[in-house]
Amino acid sequence: MLALFKTKSLLDEQEQQWLIDTFIWAAENFDSEFFLNNTQLILPNHQFFPDSVSSIEEMADKVFQRVVDYAGMSAWPINLVKPQQLQPQVFPHFAFSNELRGENSQLIVAPPHQVNVSFNPNQINQPQDLVASFAGTLATIMIHHVGILPPGGKALLPQASDVLACYFGFGVMMSNTVYQFKGGCGSCYNPYANREAALSESQTLFMHALVSHFKGDKHSKKYLKPHLRGQFKKAQREIKALINNSPHPVLLALDDKKAG
């Protein structure tokens, strides 16, 4: 009888295990030292995005440069172009001498051309979508460069890119932009501004909560959309119990070194 009142987990066991395995894949292949020492949880506020802009192009450029910097990818040969300038391209070969990310990241094999990326002009009025889309693009580029497939293989690359964007610290905005409500004003809703999310809200929140755990986060919850905060708290509780009982050496090592 008591089982009738048992609290349902945020995710089923298979979903949860894939997200944990993919987080471990991220830690093993995408510079865990930078994650521990430098990654911040990026919030949609003036502290992280203080720039004043006067045009769509300037806003896109300023936001892109901030996202690149927070991801630790300033040394990467990536160039933002206007949407009409984006052409099909072959991914170039390049290499780094030390870390993939951060101040010590040094490009030693320069590519014949930069990796061009662009932006969705419809997202200018939905800046969280713009930030999350840029973060997902950078994650995809990094996965392509490293060349190590995530758990589940090539078919799950879009989901792995969302995981990696959360690992970069963009989990708040990734969670907030999985789904956009139409609201009370139909004319204000622009479906073309929404980013293409590969993870569900609950999956993205779980991943953000996992990153939050290792970063000693105490502030990001208030920046989540109100209807997401309960799920986030639930994910936090589940993750704390999961880490306490985990035998995995990567999780245990990260937990031992975590902030806060």
N, C-alpha and C positions, 0 to 999 in steps of 0.2 A: 504493500500500500504506500509506503513512504517513497518508493521509486516514482510514483506519480508526480511528486513535487520536486523531483531532481531538476536542477537548473540545466538547461540545454547549452551546450558549448557554442561559441560564436561560429565556429567552422566545424565541418566534419573531420574525422581523423585523417583522411587522405589529403584533404586540402591543407590542413595544418602542417602535416609532415612535409608536403612539397614546399611550402613556404619556408619552413625551417631549413630544409636541405638546400634550398636556393639561396637563403641568407648565408649559410655556411660556404656554398660555392662562391658567393660574392666576397666573403671575408678571405677566402683562400687565394682568390685570383685578382682582386682589385684593391690591393694595398690596405691591409687591415691596420697598419701603423698609422696611416693618414686618417683612417676612420676613427681610431681611438684618440689620436692626439689633435686632430684638426677639424674633423667634421662637426659642423654645427647643425642644429635643427633650424632650418630656415623658415621664418615666419612672415606672413603677409602684412608687414608694417613698415613704418618709415625708417626704423633702425636698419633694416636689411635692404630697403629700396628707397633711398633718400633723394634720388635724382629728380630734378625738374626737367620737363621736356616740352618741346613746342611742335612736334610733328609725329606722325605715326612711325616713320622710319627711325627717328631719334629715340622714341620710346622703345621700339623693338631692339635697337642696338644697345641701349643702356641696360635693359633687362637681360639681354643675352650675355653681355659682359659680366654682369653680376652673377648670373647662374654659372657661367664658365669658371669664374673665380671661386665661388663657393664649392663647386665640384672638384676644385683643385686641378683644373685642366687648362690653365693659362698657357702652358707650353705646347699644347696640342695644335697642330696645323689646321685649325677650323676657322672658316670664314662665313660671316652672315651676309647673305645677298637678298635683294628684293625678290618677291615672289616671281615676277616676270623674268628675272635673270637666272633662275634655277634651271639647270639643264641636267639630263642624265649624265652620270659620271661613273668612272671606274674608281673603286676605293684604292688609294695609293698605298704603297709600302713605306713605312717609316718605323723608327725604333728609338728607344730611350736608353740612356746610360745607367740610370739609377731607378728611382721610384717612378711609377706611372703618374703619380699625382703630387702636387705641392711644389714648394720652392726648390726642392732638390731634383725635380723632374727636368731632365735635359735631353733635348732632341739631338741624337747623334747621326741618324740617317734621315736627311731631309727629303720629303716626297717631291716628285716632279710638279705637283700641284696641290693646293689645299683642298680639304674636304669642305665643300660648300653646303650650307644649310640655309633654310629660309624660315618664314613665319606666316601665320594665318592672320591677315589684316582684321578679320572679324573678331579676333581675340583682344584687340586693343582696349575694348570696353569690359573685358573679362580678364584682368591681368593675372589672376591665379591660374587660369587655363593656359595663358601664354607662358608663365613660369614653368608649370608642370609639363607642357609640351616640349619646351627647350630641355628640361631635365631628362625627359624620356629620350629625346634625340641624342643627347650626349651619352646616355647610357647605352643606346644602340650602337653608337660609333665605337665606344670602348669595348663592348662585347665583340664587335666585328674585328677590331684590331687585335685583341688578345687571342681570339680564335678558339676559346674553350667553351663548348656548348654547356648549357645549364642542365640540371636534372630534367629528364623528359625529352631532351634533345631539341632539334631544330624547330619542331612544331610548337614549342613553348617559348620561343624567343620573344614574342611580344610581351608575354607575362613576365618573363625574366627581366626585360627592360624596365618594366614598372617596378619590380622588386629592387633593381639596381638604383633607380631614381630615388627610391625611399632610402636606400643605403647611403646615397649621397647626401641625405638630410632634407629632402623635399617632401617628406611624408605628409605633412599638413596639407599642402596644396595639392598633392596627388590625391589625397582622400577627399578633399573638398570639391574636386572637379570630376569625380567619377560620373556623377549624374547631376545635371542642372535642372532644378524645378522651373516650370513655366511661370509660376507666380500668378499674381492677380491681373497682370497686364499682358495680354497675349502679344501685343505689338512690341513689347520690350524684350521678348524672348527671341533669341537668334540661335537656332540649332546648329548653324554652321560655325558658331564660335566655340562649341564644345570640343574638348580634346577627345581623342579616341582612346578610351581606357580599356586595357586588356584584363585587369583584375577587377573583381567586384568591390563594392564599398567595404564589405566585411573583410575581404582578403587584404585590401590596401590598408585598412585600419589595423589589422593584425600585424602587418609588416611594419607600419609606422610605430606601433606599440613595442615591437621587438627592438627596433633601432632606439626608440625612446628609453627602453630599459638599460641598454648599454651606455647611453649618453647621460644617464642620471637626470633625465628631463623632468621638470616640475611645472613648466609654463605652457607647453604647446596645446594642452587640452582646450584652453579658453579660445584658441584661434580656430578650432574645428567648428563646423556648422553645428548648431544646437542638437539636431537629431542624431549626430554622430558621437556625441560625448559619452552617452551611456555605453555604446558598443566599445568605445575606446577603453573605458574603465574596466569593462569586462575582459577585454583582451589583455590589459595590464595584469589583472589578477591571474588569468590563465597562464600567461607567460612567466610570471614570477614562480608559480608552482612548477611549471615545466622546466625552467632552468634549474631550480633547486633539486630536481630529480633526474636531470640529464647526465648521462655518462659521456657525452661527446666532448672530446678534448678541446675543440675550437670554441664551443660555447662556454666551457668552463674557464678557458684561458681569457676570453673576452670578459667574462663576468668578473674574474679576479682583477682585471685591469680597468674596469668600467669607471666612468666619471661619477662624482658625487658619493 
